[in-house]
């Protein structure tokens, strides 16, 4: 007996790549898309017919910068380092909650970004075993850093480094050590290595330096690629972006100070860029309206609190943001593969508010909604190595689908959770609030 199918009719189809098409029909059989057509499909006994009445059908989205165990602990991050906010078992439970949140917000895929205590690998395996509800997940390592980079934590906060309590960071020096660390971290089951390549981004101005030597960087990238894995880099400086692209880093996070030469190198390497600009906006909203003479910023990250230093820092962040806002459209027009994701899990950006980032790109920075949806769907799936399996709505692809009450090409805000009438992952309903469900 043939399994029943799901037959979506009269859809406003946003297929992940092209402009919307009205009146389309999509048939799902099992975990895959059977057909996409203008002509009404021939129904079979037992089919579930879902007339959408012009509602939007689109691919599931991908969070490409997912901090699985970040959470809002009070009014700020009070631990000396990320990954030390609570005991690892608690952070693991938080990761499970965050994974479910992402899936129910329409993100059927996610790529981890710096994770301590092996939590990302455990989360990936728990999702695969059906113990945790979450997106198709690619796990990240700890964040590999160089000695001296702990200068991001000033003198009164380096005691935890001396005790060996480094949270989600792992200090590595020398090409051989970087090669060994990459093998060790990936050997635990991760899919992508996270490195810290330069200072800056979001709440700290970028300085034009790179932490790693070229030999260290290439040792990491070559080792990961030999093992069939990826490398992602926190990098804001121009020289850092350029060297990461030339070394073949797969995911360039932030890229605040990229220029035309960087764009050419990124295109040649085929790297993905995660602009992640919402965190900067949130920081500036607080910092530029704060009474600095009265009390220090709540998001201090341990930097000196002298008024002049604080104001200089804020001015530097503003200059970086305005520069990035001018250059990212240039990178997009040039064909750089952009993806979405930001530092969600901080107090000013809790998990579940992911559409705020999309809204920023469309309504404040002037990107087209179609481009941003392409970043979140087609490009995101390609980054997860699912380009042949997901990210667009085509026959034979996995039925990772969203039914949206509204048209996100007209108003990107309609992608918020309340407007998601249905979420399918591999043809199975994660959420089903369709009429007559």
PyMOL commands that set and color helices and strands:
alter all, ss='L'
color gray80, all
select helices_A, chain A and resi 88-104+119-128+149-152+155-157+159-162+175-187+214-226+238-247+260-269+278-287+307-334+355-364+369-383+412-415+417-419
alter helices_A, ss='H'
color red, helices_A
select strands_A, chain A and resi 5-14+21-29+32-37+48-51+56-59+61-66+107-112+136-138+140-145+169-171+192-196+230-235+251-254+272-274+337-339+401-404+420-425+428-432
alter strands_A, ss='S'
color yellow, strands_A
deselect
rebuild
show_as cartoon
